[in-house]
């Protein structure tokens, strides 16, 4: 089966996010008020072929731990859906 995967990588709570801070500090100067707790991450999209959804998630989790993230400072949220 083929699945569409989207992995959202975000810094763990308590890890400084200088990009997020820069955005948060700039928004009032640009006329946008009420913007708080800005965190910047990355989104990685790809297609994966696997026997079933559980196998696909397991493979993606291993990929995240070994290559896509730094597990010490980052979390990965995996979104998976069957390809059309």
QUIDA-V601915 format. One record per backbone hydrogen bond with DSSP energy under -0.5 kcal/mol. CO is the residue of the C=O (numbers start at 1). NH is the residue of the N-H. Records with the same first field share a line. If there is no record, write none. Layout:
CO: NH + NH
This chain:
1: 50
2: 83
3: 5 + 48
4: 81
5: 46
6: 8 + 79
7: 9 + 44
8: 10 + 77
9: 42
10: 75
12: 15
17: 21
18: 22
19: 23
20: 24
21: 25
22: 26
23: 27
24: 28
26: 30
27: 30 + 32
28: 31
31: 33
34: 36
40: 11
42: 9
43: 45
44: 7
46: 5
48: 3 + 50
52: 56
53: 57
54: 58
55: 59
56: 60
57: 61
58: 62
59: 63
60: 64
61: 65
62: 66
63: 67 + 68
64: 69
69: 71
70: 73 + 74
73: 12
75: 10
76: 78
77: 8 + 79
79: 6
81: 4
